[in-house]
Amino acid sequence: MFDNLSERLQGTVKRLRGQGRLTEDNMREALREVRMALLEADVALPVAKAFVEHVRVKASGREVLTSLTPGQAVIKIVHDELVHLMGDANDGLDLSVRPPAVILMAGLQGAGKTTTVAKLARFLKEKEKKSVLVTSADIYRPAAIEQLHRLADELGVNFFPSSTSDDPVKIAQSAIDEARKRIIDVVIIDTAGRLHVDDEMMAEIRDIHAAISPVETLFVADSMTGQDAVNSAKAFDAALPLTGVILTKTDGDARGGAALSIRHITGKPIKFLGIGEKTDALEPFYPERLAGRILGMGDVVSLVEDIQEKVDIAKTEQLAKKLNKGKGFDLEDFRDQLMQMENMGGIGSMMEKLPGMGAMAGRVQEQAASSQMKGMLAIINSMTPHERRFPDVIRGSRKRRIAAGSGTQVQEVNRMLKQFSQMQKMMKKMKKGGMKNMLRGMKGMPGMPF
């Protein structure tokens, strides 16, 4: 997300940082570039104009012009304005009501509502330690009801059954009654996708809202539709008292215009970002963290949270002890590292959160895509335990057998073994002396951009 915007803004920021002093000319040029970057990212014109004007006014202040590092002072202003544009702080769900807290989901067809219901249920169950019941009031699409039922079973959350012959209002009311009887904390109600120009369907969701008085009414928007997502959110807010927005498919959105425009235009906070297809691919929206990523400052807090949640600390400690005892790094260890990296969203996702590395993230994501990672894992899984422990025995006939077993070519097996060899060297450098040696060891490794 924000790949194009990040690249443009980081280039502008770099030039400003190198200025010994700010003049009207270089400031005007920098702001023009910022404005163009925002417009190319599909940010609404009024939002881009307001943003640039706020930066210009603040950057013209005496504190900035007399600063020893005026370029850095302006960068701080751009960062703070980005944070303000996106809502200043994380705006969480309001669940401080007598149970059950009811969440109503609304949105256009194809925005990913049903999957988002499952993601939100998982988030509330695992992160907030809430008991959750989900139900579908989408009586027009039997597949949506079945999909939600299957996802609920997979996640171990409660599902209230419904059918295409039921009334949507009664489905919602019955689900809440059931949750109340079973003392369940949160009820999430999925609704049919609808166009905001469809009066009959909009009347239906207004009736559901009036009957159940949800504590949260969330609009699910596809971020890849850019300004259409913003306009739809505005139209839905005119019909329903929305409390927030969930932006989906942000992992495939290189522009990010919806995220930067939606708060300014609708006044509604973005509460979550959908960052992938899996049910754990939902993260709370933190404007400050995202602004840091856009400007290449990184997001170390999110990276640390990812590590705490997704890295198997016991296995990491076990590997450290093994290396300290002088035992070599083998393909079993390599497989563990790849799986942990995959759990954290891949190399690109990790680098995006490291200060100064964000500009590389887009290129890395292309080269180290999930399919490539899965291919490497398939190759290792096609080896015998002996081959994984003693990779040097893997020669011609073994390579052909491994390629056939993993559905790959011998060249791909060779490439994976070369990457493993690079990783072995990197592990030795890590043992001897920290991140600097590790990065030097990664230099030239296939799939790395430096």
Secondary structure, 3 states (H helix, E strand, C coil): CCHHHHHHHHHHHHHHHCCCCCCHHHHHHHHHHHHHHHHHCCCCHHHHHHHHHHHHHHHCCHHHHCCCCHHHHHHHHHHHHHHHHCCCCCCCCCCCCCCCEEEEEEECCCCCHHHHHHHHHHHHHHCCCCCEEEEECCCCCHHHHHHHHHHHHHHCCEEECCCCCCCHHHHHHHHHHHHHHCCCCEEEEECCCCCCCCHHHHHHHHHHHHHHCCCEEEEEEEHHHCHHHHHHHHHHHHHCCCCEEEEECHHHCCCCHHHHHHHHHHCCCEEEEECCCCCCCEEECCHHHHHHHHCCCCCHHHHHHHHHHHCCHHHHHHHHHHHHCCCCCCHHHHHHHHHHHHHCCHHHHHHHCCCCCHHHHHHHHHHCCHHHHHHHHHHHHCCCHHHHHCHHHCCHHHHHHHHHHHCCCHHHHHHHHHHHHHHHHHHHHHHHHHHHHHHHHHCCCCCCCC
